[in-house]
Each structure stands twice: as structure tokens, then as C-alpha cells.
């Protein structure tokens, strides 16, 4: 025990030192967490607003909202005709970015063609008939009638081909007009069982090509045979024969001046669409059909082509007894 100082009986004072160690994470953080929380709440509000818009609007309304926020309209105006002029090519009365002055660089009718498929003469013609599909079809019908009259006149004045006039038939269909070149018991357009065209038939093809080569209409060619089968169908059959004759017809028309892009479809249907349904072996079932298609036709198929005489044909895939050689 410490002794009191001299002359004083009181004990000395006791001094206690308290040491406080401050930890590193005990300081003040500021308001950064408030900013992060506010951003999170804003994002959640935007998300729920988006969900509400998707559920409460139609597809057309959503497209309008998307177009409002998309910059496509600005880009179109920036590159439109007259956009480098005063007011960016606009005026106080127009609805598009097209100028209204004599020296303008474009017009609405020229810059935006009909059906977005333009050309040097798009929208031209008699009172803009190219804009009217029905008027275009009527124009095709008149052209087909001229082809029919001209071909009939040429056959009548050609002594060598006059006899083939009865083998040529014009049949209107929903896709255009079909020119049938039909065989009979006395004459065949092709050598029997082959794709070799008879000399008179080749001249007839040249005459047809001369008549139709200046038309704008596309062409479909379809080959037909009778039901007489081959002895060895794995080597040759009616499908191969009908398609081969259709291709031979196409080549003859091309040689006569018909452009390559004019041919829309070349096909063979064997004996599946006979002209004489009651007798699939009748020689008149052997024929080649050349169809001039309407310009307004957007599509066609085999099921749409009209039959010449009757409804569904009888199927006959076996030859008559004793007829092993082809007589197509």
C-alpha cells in the first residue's frame, strides 16, 4: 500500500485510463443506399407499367407505342426526297416529307410505287389500269382472243398445216387460256412412245411461238398420255413420257422466240387427267396443254385447271390384253 505524503493522512488519488478502440465499420455511410433503393423502386414501377400496358392494350395499340419510341420515322424523313432543303423537305400543309415546288427531287407517286413493286411504267396505262387487277384480267382476255383469231387465220391460210386445225383447241380456265394440241386416231404430234416431235407438229409449235412471243403472260406446259403402259416401266413409263413431251414443247417454243423467263411451270401428269374419262386408252387423251396465264394470277396448281369434257377421270394403270408395245 502506498503511503500518504508527509503531513497528509489521505490516500493518493487513483487515476483510471479507459482505452477505446474504434472499429472500421462503425463510421457513417451517407445516403448511397437511398439512391439505390430509389432506382430499384423506379425500375419496379416501370416493369409493372409495362406489364399493365401489355395486358390492357391491343396489338395495334402496342405497335403504335413501339413506333412512337422507335427512331424509324426520323430516319425515313432524314433520307426522303427534299430532306436537304428548307424545313427538311416539309411544309406547313404536307403529311409526308415531300417538298411542294417545281424543282423538287421526287414525288410521292414515284417514290412509293404501287404494291411496293415499282418499275419504269408502274402505275401507267389507260387510266392507271395496272392498279386494277380485274381490268388487267380483262385486258388479258382480249389479248387471248386476238391470239385465237390470229392462230386460226394462220392455220387456215397454211396449206401444209391446215389439216392440224382440228387438233388445236382453245379452252378457257380460271388461270388463263389453255391451248390443247390433241392427238387423234389418224395423227400423233409425237412419234409413238417417244418425245420426238413430228415435222408438222414442230412447224405448228413455231407458229404458236410466233403468235404468243410478244405477250407479257407467263406460260405453263403440261404433258398428257393415254393409259397404255410400257412393257418395262422401270425403263420408261407414262410419267417420264408426259414430262419429256412437255419439255420438248418448251424447247420448240423457246426456239421460236419465247423468252426463257416466260415459262412458269413444265410438268407431266401421265394418264391421270384424261380428256375422255370413259376410255383412258383413247388416243385423244394424248395431248400437250399450253396455258397462257393471266398476269393478275398470284398462284395456280394442277387441281385448279379445268377439265375439258367431264369430271374425275377413271383410273386405268394396266394395258389392254395383248398390247405390250407403247402406242402413246
Residue pairs with C-beta under 8 A, 6 or more apart in sequence:
2 11
2 12
4 10
4 11
4 12
5 12
53 62
53 65
54 62
57 65
67 73
76 97
77 83
77 88
77 89
77 90
77 97
78 88
80 89
80 96
80 97
80 98
80 106
80 111
81 89
81 97
81 98
81 99
81 104
81 105
81 106
81 107
81 111
82 89
82 97
82 98
82 99
82 104
82 105
82 106
83 89
83 97
85 99
88 97
89 97
89 98
89 99
90 97
90 99
91 99
91 100
93 100
94 100
96 108
98 104
98 106
98 107
98 108
98 111
99 105
109 123
113 119
113 122
113 123
114 122
114 123
114 130
114 131
121 130
122 130
123 130
123 131
124 130
129 135
129 136
129 139
130 136
133 296
134 296
136 294
136 295
136 296
137 294
137 295
137 296
140 176
140 217
140 292
140 294
140 295
140 296
141 177
143 215
143 217
144 170
144 176
144 177
144 292
147 177
147 211
147 212
147 215
147 292
148 170
148 177
150 211
151 168
151 179
151 207
151 208
151 211
152 165
154 161
154 207
154 211
155 161
155 162
155 164
155 165
155 168
155 207
156 162
156 165
158 207
160 200
160 203
161 200
161 203
161 204
161 207
163 187
164 187
164 200
164 201
164 204
166 184
167 181
167 182
167 183
167 184
167 187
167 189
168 179
168 180
168 181
168 182
168 204
169 179
169 180
169 182
169 308
170 177
170 178
170 179
170 180
171 177
171 178
171 179
171 180
171 306
171 308
172 178
172 306
173 291
173 304
173 305
173 306
174 304
174 306
175 220
175 291
175 293
175 294
175 297
175 300
175 304
175 305
176 217
176 291
176 292
176 293
176 294
176 297
177 291
177 292
178 289
178 290
178 291
178 292
178 305
178 306
179 208
179 289
179 290
179 291
179 292
180 275
180 287
180 288
180 289
180 290
180 308
181 189
181 201
181 204
181 249
181 287
181 288
181 289
181 290
182 275
182 284
182 286
182 287
183 189
183 283
183 284
183 286
183 287
184 283
184 284
185 283
187 198
188 198
188 283
188 286
189 197
189 198
189 201
189 204
189 245
189 286
189 287
189 288
190 196
190 197
190 198
190 201
190 245
190 248
190 286
190 328
191 197
191 198
192 326
192 327
192 328
193 230
193 236
193 241
193 325
193 326
193 327
193 328
194 241
195 241
195 244
195 245
195 247
195 248
196 248
197 205
197 248
197 249
197 252
202 252
205 249
205 252
205 253
205 256
206 252
206 255
206 256
208 253
208 256
208 290
209 252
209 253
209 254
209 255
209 256
209 257
209 258
210 256
210 257
212 219
212 253
212 258
212 292
213 256
213 257
213 258
213 259
215 292
216 295
217 262
217 292
217 293
217 294
217 295
218 262
218 263
218 264
218 293
219 253
219 258
219 262
219 263
219 264
219 290
219 291
219 292
219 293
220 263
220 264
220 265
220 266
220 267
220 290
220 291
220 293
220 300
221 246
221 249
221 250
221 253
221 263
221 265
221 266
221 267
221 288
221 289
221 290
221 291
222 242
222 246
222 265
222 267
222 268
222 269
222 288
222 289
222 291
222 302
222 305
223 241
223 242
223 243
223 244
223 245
223 246
223 249
223 267
223 268
223 269
223 288
223 289
224 242
224 268
224 269
224 270
224 271
224 273
224 274
224 275
224 285
224 286
224 287
224 288
224 289
225 238
225 241
225 242
225 245
225 270
225 271
225 285
225 286
225 328
226 271
226 274
226 280
226 281
226 282
226 283
226 285
226 286
226 327
226 328
227 238
227 271
227 274
227 280
227 281
227 285
227 316
227 317
227 318
227 319
228 281
228 319
228 320
228 323
228 326
228 327
228 328
229 237
229 238
229 317
229 318
229 319
229 326
230 236
230 237
230 238
230 326
231 324
231 325
236 326
237 270
238 270
238 271
238 328
239 268
239 270
240 268
241 268
241 270
241 326
241 328
242 268
242 269
242 270
243 266
243 267
243 268
244 268
245 268
245 288
246 266
246 267
246 268
246 288
247 266
249 288
249 290
250 263
250 266
253 263
253 290
254 260
254 263
264 293
267 302
269 302
271 280
271 285
271 316
271 317
272 313
272 315
273 302
273 305
273 307
273 313
274 280
274 282
274 285
274 313
274 314
275 282
275 284
275 285
275 287
275 307
275 308
275 309
276 282
276 284
276 285
276 309
277 309
277 310
277 311
277 312
277 313
277 314
278 310
278 314
280 313
280 314
280 315
280 316
281 316
281 320
283 327
286 328
289 305
291 305
293 300
307 313
